[in-house]
Amino acid sequence: MTIQRFLEWLAASPVANAMNGPEWAFPVVESLHFIGFAFLIGTIAIVDLRLLGLTLRRQPSRQLQADLAPWTLAGVAIMLTTGPMMFSADAVRYYVNPSFRIKMMCLATALVYNFTLHRMAARSEKPGVAGIIAACVSLLLWTSVLGAGRMIAFV
Amino acid sequence: MSTAIREGALLYPIIGGIHLLAIALFGGMVLASDVRMLGWGLRNESVTDLIEQFRGWKWFGGLVVAITGLLLAWCEPIKLYHSPSFWVKMILFALVGVHAVFFRRSVYRNTEAIDRAPGMPPVAKLAAALSLLLWVGIVLSGRLIAFDS
Protein backbone atom coordinates (compact mmCIF):
# COMPACT_ATOMS: atom_id res chain seq x y z
CA MET A 1 0.00 0.00 0.00
CA THR A 2 1.38 3.37 -0.91
CA ILE A 3 1.53 6.20 1.57
CA GLN A 4 -1.12 8.10 -0.32
CA ARG A 5 -3.52 5.16 -0.19
CA PHE A 6 -2.83 4.70 3.52
CA LEU A 7 -3.54 8.38 4.20
CA GLU A 8 -6.74 8.26 2.22
CA TRP A 9 -7.80 5.14 4.10
CA LEU A 10 -6.97 6.81 7.40
CA ALA A 11 -8.86 9.97 6.50
CA ALA A 12 -11.97 7.86 5.86
CA SER A 13 -11.52 5.56 8.86
CA PRO A 14 -14.00 5.34 11.76
CA VAL A 15 -11.63 7.36 13.99
CA ALA A 16 -11.41 10.11 11.39
CA ASN A 17 -15.17 10.13 10.96
CA ALA A 18 -15.62 10.41 14.70
CA MET A 19 -13.14 13.29 14.79
CA ASN A 20 -14.88 15.07 11.94
CA GLY A 21 -18.40 14.23 13.08
CA PRO A 22 -19.56 16.19 16.12
CA GLU A 23 -18.18 19.72 16.03
CA TRP A 24 -16.78 19.45 19.54
CA ALA A 25 -14.78 16.27 18.83
CA PHE A 26 -11.63 17.80 17.43
CA PRO A 27 -11.42 20.66 19.97
CA VAL A 28 -11.89 18.26 22.90
CA VAL A 29 -9.19 15.89 21.63
CA GLU A 30 -6.93 18.86 20.99
CA SER A 31 -7.53 20.08 24.57
CA LEU A 32 -6.45 16.65 25.83
CA HIS A 33 -3.37 17.07 23.65
CA PHE A 34 -2.66 20.41 25.42
CA ILE A 35 -3.17 18.79 28.82
CA GLY A 36 -0.76 16.10 27.66
CA PHE A 37 1.88 18.86 27.29
CA ALA A 38 2.00 19.06 31.08
CA PHE A 39 2.38 15.29 31.45
CA LEU A 40 5.04 14.84 28.79
CA ILE A 41 6.96 18.10 28.43
CA GLY A 42 6.19 19.38 31.93
CA THR A 43 7.70 16.41 33.75
CA ILE A 44 10.75 16.45 31.51
CA ALA A 45 11.07 20.19 32.16
CA ILE A 46 11.23 19.54 35.93
CA VAL A 47 14.16 17.17 35.39
CA ASP A 48 15.76 19.74 33.07
CA LEU A 49 15.41 22.51 35.64
CA ARG A 50 16.95 20.19 38.21
CA LEU A 51 19.88 19.47 35.90
CA LEU A 52 20.28 23.23 35.58
CA GLY A 53 20.30 23.44 39.37
CA LEU A 54 17.22 25.64 39.37
CA THR A 55 14.77 23.59 41.41
CA LEU A 56 14.43 20.72 43.91
CA ARG A 57 18.14 20.72 44.70
CA ARG A 58 17.60 18.41 47.67
CA GLN A 59 16.86 15.50 45.37
CA PRO A 60 19.39 14.08 42.91
CA SER A 61 18.25 14.38 39.30
CA ARG A 62 18.43 10.60 39.14
CA GLN A 63 15.65 10.29 41.70
CA LEU A 64 13.46 12.96 40.16
CA GLN A 65 13.78 11.36 36.75
CA ALA A 66 12.83 7.97 38.16
CA ASP A 67 9.93 9.34 40.20
CA LEU A 68 8.52 11.37 37.34
CA ALA A 69 9.04 8.64 34.72
CA PRO A 70 5.56 7.03 35.04
CA TRP A 71 3.96 10.43 34.49
CA THR A 72 6.19 11.15 31.50
CA LEU A 73 5.18 7.81 30.04
CA ALA A 74 1.53 8.63 30.68
CA GLY A 75 2.24 11.79 28.72
CA VAL A 76 3.69 9.81 25.83
CA ALA A 77 0.55 7.65 25.83
CA ILE A 78 -1.73 10.72 25.82
CA MET A 79 0.20 12.40 23.01
CA LEU A 80 0.53 9.30 20.85
CA THR A 81 -3.23 8.76 21.14
CA THR A 82 -4.55 12.31 20.71
CA GLY A 83 -1.95 13.17 18.06
CA PRO A 84 -2.80 10.42 15.58
CA MET A 85 -6.51 10.99 16.24
CA MET A 86 -6.13 14.60 15.14
CA PHE A 87 -3.91 13.58 12.24
CA SER A 88 -6.50 11.15 10.95
CA ALA A 89 -9.08 13.93 10.73
CA ASP A 90 -7.22 15.46 7.77
CA ALA A 91 -4.44 12.97 7.09
CA VAL A 92 -3.79 13.77 3.44
CA ARG A 93 -3.40 17.51 4.13
CA TYR A 94 -1.37 17.19 7.33
CA TYR A 95 1.09 14.81 5.70
CA VAL A 96 2.16 17.44 3.17
CA ASN A 97 2.13 20.33 5.63
CA PRO A 98 5.74 21.51 6.10
CA SER A 99 5.20 22.46 9.74
CA PHE A 100 3.73 19.07 10.47
CA ARG A 101 6.75 17.38 8.92
CA ILE A 102 9.17 19.53 10.91
CA LYS A 103 7.22 18.78 14.05
CA MET A 104 7.39 15.03 13.43
CA MET A 105 11.14 15.21 12.86
CA CYS A 106 11.61 17.24 16.05
CA LEU A 107 9.30 14.90 17.94
CA ALA A 108 11.14 11.77 16.84
CA THR A 109 14.43 13.41 17.77
CA ALA A 110 13.10 14.63 21.12
CA LEU A 111 11.64 11.25 22.06
CA VAL A 112 14.73 9.25 21.10
CA TYR A 113 16.92 11.83 22.78
CA ASN A 114 14.83 11.80 25.95
CA PHE A 115 15.02 8.04 26.37
CA THR A 116 18.74 7.79 25.57
CA LEU A 117 21.23 10.62 26.11
CA HIS A 118 18.96 12.70 28.34
CA ARG A 119 18.14 9.72 30.54
CA MET A 120 21.84 8.85 30.83
CA ALA A 121 22.69 12.37 31.89
CA ALA A 122 19.83 12.60 34.39
CA ARG A 123 20.64 9.22 35.92
CA SER A 124 24.37 9.76 36.33
CA GLU A 125 25.91 10.28 39.76
CA LYS A 126 27.20 13.74 38.95
CA PRO A 127 25.52 15.14 35.85
CA GLY A 128 27.61 18.32 35.99
CA VAL A 129 28.21 20.20 32.76
CA ALA A 130 26.96 17.32 30.63
CA GLY A 131 23.72 17.57 32.58
CA ILE A 132 23.46 21.28 31.87
CA ILE A 133 23.97 20.71 28.16
CA ALA A 134 21.54 17.78 28.20
CA ALA A 135 18.89 19.95 29.83
CA CYS A 136 19.33 22.81 27.37
CA VAL A 137 19.12 20.48 24.39
CA SER A 138 16.01 18.88 25.87
CA LEU A 139 14.26 22.20 26.45
CA LEU A 140 15.21 23.36 22.96
CA LEU A 141 13.93 20.18 21.30
CA TRP A 142 10.57 20.21 23.08
CA THR A 143 10.11 23.93 22.42
CA SER A 144 10.71 23.18 18.73
CA VAL A 145 8.14 20.40 18.79
CA LEU A 146 5.59 22.73 20.30
CA GLY A 147 6.51 25.63 18.03
CA ALA A 148 6.28 23.55 14.87
CA GLY A 149 2.98 22.15 16.12
CA ARG A 150 1.64 25.66 16.62
CA MET A 151 2.57 26.63 13.09
CA ILE A 152 0.71 23.72 11.46
CA ALA A 153 -2.47 25.78 11.26
CA PHE A 154 -0.60 28.79 9.94
CA VAL A 155 1.32 27.43 6.95
CA MET B 1 -1.23 47.20 19.03
CA SER B 2 -4.29 45.06 18.42
CA THR B 3 -3.94 45.56 14.69
CA ALA B 4 -0.20 45.06 14.88
CA ILE B 5 -0.63 41.64 16.42
CA ARG B 6 -3.50 40.57 14.21
CA GLU B 7 -1.88 41.65 10.99
CA GLY B 8 1.73 40.79 11.81
CA ALA B 9 1.35 37.35 10.41
CA LEU B 10 3.80 35.65 12.69
CA LEU B 11 3.17 37.57 15.89
CA TYR B 12 -0.22 36.03 16.68
CA PRO B 13 0.88 32.39 16.49
CA ILE B 14 4.07 33.24 18.39
CA ILE B 15 2.13 34.80 21.25
CA GLY B 16 -0.26 31.85 21.19
CA GLY B 17 2.71 29.51 21.09
CA ILE B 18 4.24 31.08 24.17
CA HIS B 19 0.86 30.78 25.88
CA LEU B 20 0.91 27.03 25.17
CA LEU B 21 4.61 26.70 25.97
CA ALA B 22 3.86 27.99 29.45
CA ILE B 23 1.33 25.17 29.91
CA ALA B 24 3.96 22.72 28.74
CA LEU B 25 6.83 24.00 30.87
CA PHE B 26 4.94 24.87 34.06
CA GLY B 27 1.91 22.58 33.83
CA GLY B 28 4.10 19.68 34.89
CA MET B 29 4.74 21.43 38.20
CA VAL B 30 1.03 21.85 38.84
CA LEU B 31 0.58 18.19 37.94
CA ALA B 32 3.45 17.10 40.20
CA SER B 33 2.30 18.94 43.32
CA ASP B 34 -1.34 17.93 42.80
CA VAL B 35 -0.39 14.29 42.19
CA ARG B 36 1.68 14.34 45.38
CA MET B 37 -1.15 15.76 47.46
CA LEU B 38 -3.60 13.25 46.07
CA GLY B 39 -1.21 10.52 47.17
CA TRP B 40 -0.90 9.23 43.62
CA GLY B 41 2.87 9.35 43.34
CA LEU B 42 6.15 11.18 43.85
CA ARG B 43 6.30 9.96 47.44
CA ASN B 44 10.07 10.42 47.61
CA GLU B 45 9.56 14.14 47.39
CA SER B 46 8.02 15.93 50.35
CA VAL B 47 4.87 17.99 49.91
CA THR B 48 6.88 20.91 51.28
CA ASP B 49 9.51 20.61 48.56
CA LEU B 50 6.99 20.19 45.76
CA ILE B 51 4.98 23.21 46.91
CA GLU B 52 7.79 25.53 48.02
CA GLN B 53 10.25 24.77 45.21
CA PHE B 54 7.70 25.26 42.46
CA ARG B 55 5.92 28.29 43.87
CA GLY B 56 8.15 30.86 42.16
CA TRP B 57 8.15 28.99 38.85
CA LYS B 58 4.39 28.60 38.88
CA TRP B 59 3.97 32.32 39.50
CA PHE B 60 6.30 33.09 36.63
CA GLY B 61 4.46 30.66 34.34
CA GLY B 62 1.14 32.13 35.41
CA LEU B 63 2.42 35.59 34.59
CA VAL B 64 3.52 34.50 31.12
CA VAL B 65 0.12 32.86 30.57
CA ALA B 66 -1.71 35.95 31.77
CA ILE B 67 0.33 38.42 29.70
CA THR B 68 0.16 36.37 26.50
CA GLY B 69 -3.50 35.75 27.18
CA LEU B 70 -4.12 39.49 27.54
CA LEU B 71 -2.30 40.17 24.28
CA LEU B 72 -4.35 37.52 22.49
CA ALA B 73 -7.55 38.95 23.97
CA TRP B 74 -6.49 42.45 22.93
CA CYS B 75 -6.53 41.24 19.31
CA GLU B 76 -10.08 40.03 19.24
CA PRO B 77 -11.98 41.64 22.07
CA ILE B 78 -15.35 41.53 20.36
CA LYS B 79 -15.14 37.85 19.47
CA LEU B 80 -14.15 37.05 23.06
CA TYR B 81 -16.88 39.22 24.54
CA HIS B 82 -19.45 37.13 22.70
CA SER B 83 -17.81 33.79 23.47
CA PRO B 84 -19.39 31.90 26.37
CA SER B 85 -16.26 29.74 26.64
CA PHE B 86 -14.13 32.83 27.20
CA TRP B 87 -16.25 33.89 30.17
CA VAL B 88 -16.21 30.35 31.59
CA LYS B 89 -12.42 30.41 31.28
CA MET B 90 -12.16 33.78 33.03
CA ILE B 91 -14.40 32.62 35.85
CA LEU B 92 -12.33 29.45 36.28
CA PHE B 93 -9.15 31.53 36.25
CA ALA B 94 -10.61 33.77 38.97
CA LEU B 95 -11.51 30.62 40.92
CA VAL B 96 -7.87 29.56 40.75
CA GLY B 97 -7.08 32.74 42.67
CA VAL B 98 -9.89 32.08 45.15
CA HIS B 99 -8.61 28.51 45.53
CA ALA B 100 -5.11 29.74 46.41
CA VAL B 101 -6.42 32.10 49.07
CA PHE B 102 -8.96 29.63 50.43
CA PHE B 103 -6.43 26.84 50.92
CA ARG B 104 -3.53 29.06 51.91
CA ARG B 105 -3.62 28.48 55.64
CA SER B 106 -4.73 24.87 55.64
CA VAL B 107 -2.54 23.63 52.79
CA TYR B 108 -0.17 25.86 50.88
CA ARG B 109 1.46 27.52 53.88
CA ASN B 110 0.97 24.42 56.02
CA THR B 111 3.01 21.86 54.10
CA GLU B 112 5.30 20.95 56.97
CA ALA B 113 2.36 19.84 59.09
CA ILE B 114 1.01 17.91 56.09
CA ASP B 115 4.34 16.11 55.73
CA ARG B 116 4.30 15.23 59.44
CA ALA B 117 0.70 13.93 59.37
CA PRO B 118 0.29 10.13 59.34
CA GLY B 119 -1.90 10.20 56.23
CA MET B 120 -2.62 12.85 53.61
CA PRO B 121 -5.10 15.26 55.19
CA PRO B 122 -8.41 15.35 53.28
CA VAL B 123 -8.15 19.13 52.87
CA ALA B 124 -4.90 18.70 50.93
CA LYS B 125 -6.50 16.08 48.69
CA LEU B 126 -9.45 18.38 48.13
CA ALA B 127 -7.20 21.31 47.23
CA ALA B 128 -5.26 19.15 44.77
CA ALA B 129 -8.37 17.65 43.18
CA LEU B 130 -9.98 21.07 42.73
CA SER B 131 -6.75 22.44 41.30
CA LEU B 132 -6.61 19.73 38.63
CA LEU B 133 -10.28 20.20 37.77
CA LEU B 134 -9.91 23.96 37.48
CA TRP B 135 -6.88 23.77 35.21
CA VAL B 136 -8.39 21.07 32.99
CA GLY B 137 -11.47 23.27 32.74
CA ILE B 138 -9.35 26.29 31.84
CA VAL B 139 -7.54 24.43 29.03
CA LEU B 140 -10.79 22.99 27.69
CA SER B 141 -12.76 26.23 27.77
CA GLY B 142 -9.75 28.02 26.28
CA ARG B 143 -9.72 25.70 23.31
CA LEU B 144 -13.48 25.97 22.88
CA ILE B 145 -13.25 29.76 22.42
CA ALA B 146 -12.30 29.26 18.76
CA PHE B 147 -15.17 26.82 18.51
CA ASP B 148 -17.72 29.38 19.74
CA SER B 149 -17.36 31.62 16.69
Interface residues (C-beta under 8 A of the other chain):
Chain A: E23 W24 P27 V28 E30 S31 F34 I35 F37 A38 F39 I41 G42 T43 I44 A45 I46 L49 T55 L56 R58 Q59 Q63 L64 D67 L68 P70 W71 L139 W142 T143 L146 G147 R150 M151 A153 F154
Chain B: A9 P13 G16 G17 L20 L21 I23 A24 L25 F26 G27 G28 M29 V30 L31 A32 V35 G41 L42 R43 N44 E45 D49 L50 Q53 F54 W57 V136 V139 L140 G142 R143 L144 A146 F147
